[in-house]
Amino acid sequence: MVSIRLRKVFVPVVVSLSLMTVACAPEPPSRYDQVQKETSQKGSSAVSKEAINGSKLNRYFPKSGSGFAVVPSQEKKGFAEHKVSRGGKNVAVLSINDTISNPSAAEKYQQSSVKIGGFPAVEQGQNGTGVLVGDRFQVKAQSRDPSFTKQDRAAWIQKFDLNGLSTLK
Amino acid sequence: MSKPIFKEVDDLPTGGLTVTALKSLDFLIPGQWQNLTGFDNTIRAVTGETDEALIQQIGERAVALYNDKSQGYQRALWLYETVESGSGLLGAAALANRIGQDSFLGFLKNITPKPEKAQSIDLCVKLVTELVAFCQINGIPGDSIGDFLAALGDYSGESLMRMAALVSFDGVIPLGPEFANKALSIFDSTSPQELEGNQTYKSVQELIPGGGSSEKKGFITKSFDSTKNWMQSFVSAKNVTREGLLSRLKGFIDFTDDKADYVGALLDMNVKYYRHTGLQTLARRLVERAVAEI
């Protein structure tokens, strides 16, 4: 009897205490805490003032054709993105970004021994292929559907006006 | 300091009234909206990548871009949040406590359905907020209605769900199937002074293009007029009716037909679909940019 009564009191007390501990505990650490701290400080910026406007990058993208629709989808400072769709389904994303804002993106091309369209190329992850044009502009093709292969990515990168882009200042 | 973007996305609810109300609209756009929550989940879903080091790199760039105020992402989230809080009076918690209790119908009596004028202004302002937030996220200049329309035709996933919810919860339920023409003519007859007295307008007016309320009103009218056809064809193509929507909602909110008038007000106060799907859109676009830039 006593033990049952004790349990009746004891269990709710323990449960509420543990709930309180959980509720009052500090936030669990996140793998992004460090970058959050660094980039939320006053004066910190992710995009350089010298970066080329996205509107100037659109003209170097491939155009729609052969059953593929290429539609502009983002245009920010130092960045432009166009989506590639076939039959209304998004199959790939094409982009140009100005690495003046994040030079570490350009560094990975230094080790590259492969070229696409005459420019140093890298494979990134399972779905991305990029080239560095004029030591500054990163041109990428990313698959968004298995039907768009690594070979397709290389072929589409060559559809950009890479030589034109290499002269952009 | 504002809340970190990874925390915002991690904290998106997986259930509750907003998510349930949105799920009730699945029949309009079958399978188009999955309730994608969690920052790393979003990165995986958008990019299809699984390598943890790569996910970390993408996430770090996304956090940095979000924290750079000049990039507009924080302003977009503020817009999605603010346009909804302008009309909400009671918290979801208060409602949740009443649902399933005998007093629920009594509780409904305390809610006054919004007058058609206020509802029309809300609808028009919410639509313009979508246009402004779209431009903050995607960077197309704030007064480019043409680009917005091209993109509206290309809306998918959570953006399409947001529009479906706008048409349903802020259009058809409170104003009926002819909501678009009705709202536009009511909005047109609203004076700039009356507009200034509307809570929803007041909350976001500083980011609506135009010098004063008169110019801003012109911009809202023009934007609404341009998207009217899209909304109307959505309603007729999907055969959206008040009765159809209400019968789906009955699956999770208990109300009798004579209380249907109150459902619009109830949704208005407790369903934060603009913020919920707006944050999902923002996170997706941010990740798209981050993966392209690393």
Boltz contact constraints between the chains, C-beta under 6 A:
constraints:
  - contact:
      token1: [A, 32]
      token2: [B, 6]
      max_distance: 6.0
  - contact:
      token1: [A, 32]
      token2: [B, 59]
      max_distance: 6.0
  - contact:
      token1: [A, 32]
      token2: [B, 63]
      max_distance: 6.0
  - contact:
      token1: [A, 35]
      token2: [B, 60]
      max_distance: 6.0
  - contact:
      token1: [A, 35]
      token2: [B, 63]
      max_distance: 6.0
  - contact:
      token1: [A, 36]
      token2: [B, 4]
      max_distance: 6.0
  - contact:
      token1: [A, 36]
      token2: [B, 63]
      max_distance: 6.0
  - contact:
      token1: [A, 39]
      token2: [B, 64]
      max_distance: 6.0
  - contact:
      token1: [A, 39]
      token2: [B, 67]
      max_distance: 6.0
  - contact:
      token1: [A, 40]
      token2: [B, 1]
      max_distance: 6.0
  - contact:
      token1: [A, 40]
      token2: [B, 67]
      max_distance: 6.0
  - contact:
      token1: [A, 45]
      token2: [B, 68]
      max_distance: 6.0
  - contact:
      token1: [A, 46]
      token2: [B, 64]
      max_distance: 6.0
  - contact:
      token1: [A, 46]
      token2: [B, 65]
      max_distance: 6.0
  - contact:
      token1: [A, 46]
      token2: [B, 68]
      max_distance: 6.0
  - contact:
      token1: [A, 47]
      token2: [B, 68]
      max_distance: 6.0
  - contact:
      token1: [A, 74]
      token2: [B, 138]
      max_distance: 6.0
  - contact:
      token1: [A, 75]
      token2: [B, 139]
      max_distance: 6.0
  - contact:
      token1: [A, 76]
      token2: [B, 139]
      max_distance: 6.0
  - contact:
      token1: [A, 79]
      token2: [B, 289]
      max_distance: 6.0
  - contact:
      token1: [A, 95]
      token2: [B, 292]
      max_distance: 6.0
  - contact:
      token1: [A, 97]
      token2: [B, 292]
      max_distance: 6.0
  - contact:
      token1: [A, 97]
      token2: [B, 293]
      max_distance: 6.0
  - contact:
      token1: [A, 105]
      token2: [B, 294]
      max_distance: 6.0
  - contact:
      token1: [A, 125]
      token2: [B, 49]
      max_distance: 6.0
  - contact:
      token1: [A, 125]
      token2: [B, 51]
      max_distance: 6.0
  - contact:
      token1: [A, 125]
      token2: [B, 54]
      max_distance: 6.0
  - contact:
      token1: [A, 127]
      token2: [B, 48]
      max_distance: 6.0
  - contact:
      token1: [A, 140]
      token2: [B, 292]
      max_distance: 6.0
